[in-house]
Amino acid sequence: MLEVVNINFKNGSSYEGEWEDNRPNGTGIHYYPNGSIMYTGEFKNGQRDGIGTVNFEAGGKYEGTGNSYYPDGCTYKGKWKDGKQNGWGVYFYTGVGKYEGEWVNDDPINDSDYELDQR
C-alpha cells in the first residue's frame, strides 16, 4: 500500500515522499545529510527511475531522463536505468573527445567507439 513518509536514514540522509514495500516508490525527495537536495523525482523499488533531477554534492547535476552535467565539464547524454548509465549514450570528455555507444551499469561496453578531438 502506497503511503507518504518522512524518513531519516542511519547515514544522515533523509527521504520525503511516496513509500511502498518498505522503500521509495513513486515521487519523492532524497536529501544529503546536510539537508541539501540530492534527488527529486520518481522512484521505483527504492531506485531512481523515471523523470527526476540529481544534484551532486560536489556540484553538477543530472537532469531529466538522459542528460548529466559533471563539475569537471564532462557531459553524458543518453539512457539511464536504475540510476546508472544503461543503454545507448554519448559521454563527452572535456577537451579530449567522446565515447558513443552502449553502456551497462555506468561502463561503456566497447572501447573501440572512442573519438578523440583532433585539435
MDTraj code that builds the backbone (N, CA, C; nanometers):
import mdtraj as md
import numpy as np

residues = "MET LEU GLU VAL VAL ASN ILE ASN PHE LYS ASN GLY SER SER TYR GLU GLY GLU TRP GLU ASP ASN ARG PRO ASN GLY THR GLY ILE HIS TYR TYR PRO ASN GLY SER ILE MET TYR THR GLY GLU PHE LYS ASN GLY GLN ARG ASP GLY ILE GLY THR VAL ASN PHE GLU ALA GLY GLY LYS TYR GLU GLY THR GLY ASN SER TYR TYR PRO ASP GLY CYS THR TYR LYS GLY LYS TRP LYS ASP GLY LYS GLN ASN GLY TRP GLY VAL TYR PHE TYR THR GLY VAL GLY LYS TYR GLU GLY GLU TRP VAL ASN ASP ASP PRO ILE ASN ASP SER ASP TYR GLU LEU ASP GLN ARG".split()
xyz = np.array([
    [0.0830, -0.1181, 0.0000],
    [0.0000, 0.0000, 0.0000],
    [0.0877, 0.1248, 0.0000],
    [0.0617, 0.2167, -0.0895],
    [0.1380, 0.3406, -0.1037],
    [0.1025, 0.4371, 0.0084],
    [0.2070, 0.4928, 0.0733],
    [0.1861, 0.5940, 0.1768],
    [0.2903, 0.7042, 0.1592],
    [0.2695, 0.8180, 0.2228],
    [0.3640, 0.9285, 0.2182],
    [0.4375, 0.9325, 0.3514],
    [0.5726, 0.9380, 0.3443],
    [0.6539, 0.9301, 0.4658],
    [0.7609, 1.0396, 0.4673],
    [0.8210, 1.0566, 0.5844],
    [0.9391, 1.1393, 0.6044],
    [1.0317, 1.0556, 0.6913],
    [1.1432, 1.0058, 0.6312],
    [1.2293, 0.9092, 0.6989],
    [1.3723, 0.9610, 0.7053],
    [1.4362, 0.9431, 0.8222],
    [1.5783, 0.9723, 0.8396],
    [1.6552, 0.8409, 0.8398],
    [1.7606, 0.8327, 0.7560],
    [1.8405, 0.7114, 0.7454],
    [1.9618, 0.7179, 0.8384],
    [2.0213, 0.6011, 0.8681],
    [2.1367, 0.5930, 0.9585],
    [2.2557, 0.6747, 0.9083],
    [2.2717, 0.6888, 0.7759],
    [2.3856, 0.7632, 0.7213],
    [2.3646, 0.9145, 0.7270],
    [2.2504, 0.9596, 0.7803],
    [2.2225, 1.1020, 0.7941],
    [2.1369, 1.1600, 0.6828],
    [2.1220, 1.0870, 0.5719],
    [2.0359, 1.1357, 0.4641],
    [1.8901, 1.1120, 0.5030],
    [1.7996, 1.1724, 0.4275],
    [1.6577, 1.1551, 0.4577],
    [1.5779, 1.1473, 0.3281],
    [1.4560, 1.0982, 0.3406],
    [1.3662, 1.0827, 0.2260],
    [1.2286, 1.1312, 0.2651],
    [1.1652, 1.2044, 0.1747],
    [1.0300, 1.2541, 0.1947],
    [0.9513, 1.2243, 0.0685],
    [0.8469, 1.1440, 0.0796],
    [0.7673, 1.1145, -0.0383],
    [0.6923, 0.9842, -0.0291],
    [0.6559, 0.9321, -0.1458],
    [0.5762, 0.8100, -0.1531],
    [0.6625, 0.6878, -0.1222],
    [0.6008, 0.5921, -0.0511],
    [0.6717, 0.4774, 0.0050],
    [0.5840, 0.3548, -0.0094],
    [0.6414, 0.2459, -0.0569],
    [0.5674, 0.1209, -0.0709],
    [0.6655, 0.0051, -0.0625],
    [0.6258, -0.1050, 0.0005],
    [0.7116, -0.2235, 0.0173],
    [0.8417, -0.1881, 0.0891],
    [0.8331, -0.1006, 0.1876],
    [0.9451, -0.0623, 0.2727],
    [1.0588, 0.0076, 0.1972],
    [1.0243, 0.0830, 0.0922],
    [1.1242, 0.1580, 0.0147],
    [1.0556, 0.2653, -0.0693],
    [1.1352, 0.3630, -0.1201],
    [1.0771, 0.4670, -0.2052],
    [1.0148, 0.4088, -0.3321],
    [0.8908, 0.4441, -0.3567],
    [0.8172, 0.4067, -0.4776],
    [0.7227, 0.5213, -0.5090],
    [0.7369, 0.5788, -0.6273],
    [0.6552, 0.6941, -0.6640],
    [0.7405, 0.8193, -0.6658],
    [0.6825, 0.9312, -0.6267],
    [0.7516, 1.0595, -0.6303],
    [0.8045, 1.0950, -0.4925],
    [0.9301, 1.1454, -0.4889],
    [0.9864, 1.1823, -0.3605],
    [1.1103, 1.2675, -0.3733],
    [1.1647, 1.3050, -0.2564],
    [1.2866, 1.3853, -0.2481],
    [1.3830, 1.3154, -0.1534],
    [1.5067, 1.2936, -0.1992],
    [1.6128, 1.2361, -0.1166],
    [1.7109, 1.3480, -0.0842],
    [1.7398, 1.3674, 0.0455],
    [1.8257, 1.4762, 0.0906],
    [1.9615, 1.4236, 0.1364],
    [2.0684, 1.5027, 0.1129],
    [2.2001, 1.4755, 0.1702],
    [2.1924, 1.4979, 0.3210],
    [2.2894, 1.4439, 0.3972],
    [2.2898, 1.4672, 0.5419],
    [2.2898, 1.6156, 0.5804],
    [2.3474, 1.7026, 0.4949],
    [2.3494, 1.8460, 0.5274],
    [2.2170, 1.9152, 0.4967],
    [2.1188, 1.8413, 0.4438],
    [1.9863, 1.8959, 0.4163],
    [1.9645, 1.9442, 0.2745],
    [2.0701, 1.9513, 0.1935],
    [2.0504, 1.9924, 0.0548],
    [1.9920, 1.8762, -0.0259],
    [1.9239, 1.9098, -0.1336],
    [1.8548, 1.8070, -0.2124],
    [1.9529, 1.7268, -0.2965],
    [1.9491, 1.5954, -0.2803],
    [2.0287, 1.5027, -0.3591],
    [1.9543, 1.4665, -0.4873],
    [1.8261, 1.4326, -0.4731],
    [1.7456, 1.3895, -0.5875],
    [1.6000, 1.4219, -0.5605],
    [1.5349, 1.4717, -0.6614],
    [1.3907, 1.4903, -0.6544],
    [1.3312, 1.4331, -0.7821],
    [1.2329, 1.3463, -0.7683],
    [1.1735, 1.2842, -0.8863],
    [1.1079, 1.1513, -0.8556],
    [1.1123, 1.0633, -0.9548],
    [1.0435, 0.9344, -0.9473],
    [1.1370, 0.8239, -0.8974],
    [1.0780, 0.7333, -0.8183],
    [1.1483, 0.6171, -0.7662],
    [1.0704, 0.4911, -0.8016],
    [1.1412, 0.3802, -0.8178],
    [1.0789, 0.2503, -0.8383],
    [1.1624, 0.1473, -0.7643],
    [1.0988, 0.0755, -0.6730],
    [1.1665, -0.0275, -0.5938],
    [1.2924, 0.0242, -0.5250],
    [1.2859, 0.1474, -0.4734],
    [1.3967, 0.2046, -0.3986],
    [1.5053, 0.2691, -0.4818],
    [1.4929, 0.2675, -0.6142],
    [1.5939, 0.3244, -0.7041],
    [1.5373, 0.4455, -0.7778],
    [1.6252, 0.5384, -0.8154],
    [1.5838, 0.6488, -0.9024],
    [1.5415, 0.5885, -1.0346],
    [1.4247, 0.6241, -1.0809],
    [1.3728, 0.5618, -1.2023],
    [1.2670, 0.6535, -1.2611],
    [1.2881, 0.6967, -1.3835],
    [1.1922, 0.7852, -1.4464],
    [1.2457, 0.9261, -1.4526],
    [1.1582, 1.0223, -1.4440],
    [1.1964, 1.1627, -1.4578],
    [1.2354, 1.2189, -1.3220],
    [1.3494, 1.2877, -1.3190],
    [1.3945, 1.3478, -1.1950],
    [1.5193, 1.4301, -1.2159],
    [1.5657, 1.4929, -1.1082],
    [1.6878, 1.5731, -1.1113],
    [1.7775, 1.5318, -0.9969],
    [1.9039, 1.5010, -1.0295],
    [2.0050, 1.4693, -0.9293],
    [2.0951, 1.5903, -0.9138],
    [2.1213, 1.6283, -0.7903],
    [2.2163, 1.7351, -0.7599],
    [2.3357, 1.6709, -0.6901],
    [2.4558, 1.6812, -0.7498],
    [2.5744, 1.6220, -0.6910],
    [2.6291, 1.7138, -0.5833],
    [2.6715, 1.6556, -0.4717],
    [2.7184, 1.7330, -0.3584],
    [2.8385, 1.8208, -0.3956],
    [2.9241, 1.7729, -0.4873],
    [3.0429, 1.8481, -0.5286],
    [3.0118, 1.9465, -0.6411],
    [2.8853, 1.9585, -0.6784],
    [2.8454, 2.0451, -0.7894],
    [2.8055, 1.9608, -0.9085],
    [2.7408, 2.0196, -1.0048],
    [2.6918, 1.9458, -1.1209],
    [2.5571, 1.8828, -1.0915],
    [2.4927, 1.8355, -1.1971],
    [2.3625, 1.7734, -1.1768],
    [2.3264, 1.6833, -1.2939],
    [2.2342, 1.5938, -1.2699],
    [2.1751, 1.5092, -1.3732],
    [2.0330, 1.5585, -1.3884],
    [1.9899, 1.5851, -1.5119],
    [1.8558, 1.6380, -1.5336],
    [1.7739, 1.5455, -1.6219],
    [1.6475, 1.5380, -1.5936],
    [1.5524, 1.4702, -1.6807],
    [1.5778, 1.3225, -1.6963],
    [1.5583, 1.2737, -1.8172],
    [1.5696, 1.1302, -1.8404],
    [1.6975, 1.0928, -1.9141],
    [1.7888, 1.1857, -1.9403],
    [1.9053, 1.1444, -2.0143],
    [2.0257, 1.2351, -2.0163],
    [2.0262, 1.3493, -1.9503],
    [2.1424, 1.4369, -1.9544],
    [2.2039, 1.4508, -1.8168],
    [2.3371, 1.4370, -1.8099],
    [2.4088, 1.4540, -1.6850],
    [2.5236, 1.5500, -1.7083],
    [2.5362, 1.6504, -1.6215],
    [2.6405, 1.7518, -1.6335],
    [2.7287, 1.7425, -1.5099],
    [2.8591, 1.7209, -1.5282],
    [2.9512, 1.6982, -1.4171],
    [3.0357, 1.8219, -1.3892],
    [3.0839, 1.8365, -1.2652],
    [3.1615, 1.9553, -1.2271],
    [3.2871, 1.9768, -1.3118],
    [3.3458, 1.8703, -1.3654],
    [3.4678, 1.8840, -1.4458],
    [3.4397, 1.9238, -1.5901],
    [3.3114, 1.9474, -1.6233],
    [3.2742, 1.9890, -1.7575],
    [3.2325, 1.8758, -1.8496],
    [3.2495, 1.7521, -1.8078],
    [3.2063, 1.6382, -1.8888],
    [3.0539, 1.6317, -1.8911],
    [2.9994, 1.5700, -1.9963],
    [2.8548, 1.5589, -2.0121],
    [2.8194, 1.4198, -2.0625],
    [2.7117, 1.3631, -2.0095],
    [2.6573, 1.2376, -2.0611],
    [2.5167, 1.2654, -2.1112],
    [2.4871, 1.2181, -2.2324],
    [2.3527, 1.2304, -2.2891],
    [2.3123, 1.0923, -2.3377],
    [2.2091, 1.0368, -2.2758],
    [2.1664, 0.9037, -2.3152],
    [2.0668, 0.8430, -2.2192],
    [2.0592, 0.7115, -2.2219],
    [1.9603, 0.6380, -2.1429],
    [2.0146, 0.6032, -2.0046],
    [1.9213, 0.5982, -1.9100],
    [1.9512, 0.5636, -1.7714],
    [1.8578, 0.4517, -1.7272],
    [1.9062, 0.3648, -1.6412],
    [1.8223, 0.2622, -1.5792],
    [1.8789, 0.2362, -1.4408],
    [1.7921, 0.2309, -1.3420],
    [1.8309, 0.2069, -1.2031],
    [1.9363, 0.3062, -1.1550],
    [1.9259, 0.4326, -1.2000],
    [2.0174, 0.5363, -1.1549],
    [2.1550, 0.5318, -1.2179],
    [2.1737, 0.4498, -1.3212],
    [2.3039, 0.4371, -1.3866],
    [2.2898, 0.4517, -1.5370],
    [2.4022, 0.4820, -1.6035],
    [2.4044, 0.4915, -1.7485],
    [2.3887, 0.3501, -1.8044],
    [2.2760, 0.3254, -1.8707],
    [2.2455, 0.1942, -1.9280],
    [2.1750, 0.2156, -2.0607],
    [2.2251, 0.1510, -2.1658],
    [2.1674, 0.1682, -2.2982],
    [2.2546, 0.2594, -2.3823],
    [2.1986, 0.3151, -2.4875],
    [2.2732, 0.3993, -2.5804],
    [2.2969, 0.5375, -2.5215],
    [2.4212, 0.5873, -2.5335],
    [2.4506, 0.7202, -2.4851],
    [2.5831, 0.7722, -2.5371],
    [2.6038, 0.9020, -2.5179],
    [2.7279, 0.9678, -2.5579],
    [2.7847, 1.0394, -2.4359],
    [2.9128, 1.0125, -2.4063],
    [2.9823, 1.0790, -2.2964],
    [3.0866, 1.1703, -2.3577],
    [3.0745, 1.3005, -2.3309],
    [3.1671, 1.3995, -2.3842],
    [3.2716, 1.4320, -2.2782],
    [3.3978, 1.3983, -2.3061],
    [3.5084, 1.4274, -2.2157],
    [3.5601, 1.5677, -2.2454],
    [3.5744, 1.6519, -2.1456],
    [3.6159, 1.7899, -2.1639],
    [3.7522, 1.7988, -2.2321],
    [3.7546, 1.8554, -2.3542],
    [3.8782, 1.8782, -2.4263],
    [3.9496, 1.7554, -2.4773],
    [3.8891, 1.6377, -2.4647],
    [3.9565, 1.5136, -2.5042],
    [3.8849, 1.4435, -2.6192],
    [3.7554, 1.4328, -2.6111],
    [3.6789, 1.3624, -2.7134],
    [3.5498, 1.3091, -2.6555],
    [3.5011, 1.1998, -2.7149],
    [3.3745, 1.1437, -2.6687],
    [3.3723, 0.9928, -2.6878],
    [3.2832, 0.9277, -2.6144],
    [3.2512, 0.7869, -2.6352],
    [3.1041, 0.7828, -2.6729],
    [3.0724, 0.7128, -2.7794],
    [2.9331, 0.6973, -2.8216],
    [2.9063, 0.5499, -2.8391],
    [2.8066, 0.4997, -2.7683],
    [2.7729, 0.3588, -2.7792],
    [2.6908, 0.3095, -2.6618],
    [2.6949, 0.1799, -2.6412],
    [2.6174, 0.1154, -2.5349],
    [2.6878, 0.1247, -2.4007],
    [2.6068, 0.1388, -2.2956],
    [2.6552, 0.1449, -2.1577],
    [2.5848, 0.0373, -2.0767],
    [2.6559, -0.0216, -1.9816],
    [2.5974, -0.1153, -1.8864],
    [2.6485, -0.0767, -1.7477],
    [2.5572, -0.0403, -1.6587],
    [2.5911, -0.0033, -1.5210],
    [2.7032, 0.0989, -1.5131],
    [2.6902, 0.2070, -1.5876],
    [2.7849, 0.3194, -1.5913],
    [2.9147, 0.2921, -1.6671],
    [2.9308, 0.1757, -1.7277],
    [3.0528, 0.1430, -1.8011],
    [3.0252, 0.1282, -1.9500],
    [3.1126, 0.1881, -2.0360],
    [3.0990, 0.1661, -2.1798],
    [3.1350, 0.0209, -2.2097],
    [3.0633, -0.0425, -2.3035],
    [3.0889, -0.1848, -2.3273],
    [3.1740, -0.2115, -2.4502],
    [3.2164, -0.1071, -2.5224],
    [3.3006, -0.1282, -2.6395],
    [3.4014, -0.0141, -2.6482],
    [3.5265, -0.0414, -2.6092],
    [3.6296, 0.0622, -2.6056],
    [3.6647, 0.1189, -2.7433],
    [3.6259, 0.0529, -2.8503],
    [3.6656, 0.0987, -2.9834],
    [3.5808, 0.2149, -3.0351],
    [3.4795, 0.2557, -2.9614],
    [3.3909, 0.3624, -3.0083],
    [3.4272, 0.4997, -2.9530],
    [3.5561, 0.5191, -2.9174],
    [3.6021, 0.6496, -2.8704],
    [3.6444, 0.7343, -2.9886],
    [3.6140, 0.8624, -2.9817],
    [3.6548, 0.9571, -3.0841],
    [3.7286, 1.0717, -3.0150],
    [3.8583, 1.0867, -3.0449],
    [3.9366, 1.1912, -2.9804],
    [3.9317, 1.3198, -3.0610],
    [3.9353, 1.4335, -2.9899],
    [3.9420, 1.5630, -3.0578],
    [4.0754, 1.5725, -3.1308],
    [4.0734, 1.6174, -3.2534],
    [4.1957, 1.6290, -3.3337],
    [4.2411, 1.7735, -3.3440],
    [4.2532, 1.8420, -3.2331],
    [4.2928, 1.9842, -3.2334],
    [4.4403, 1.9991, -3.2128],
])
top = md.Topology()
chain = top.add_chain()
for i, resn in enumerate(residues, 1):
    res = top.add_residue(resn, chain, resSeq=i)
    for name in ("N", "CA", "C"):
        top.add_atom(name, md.element.get_by_symbol(name[0]), res)
traj = md.Trajectory(xyz[None], top)
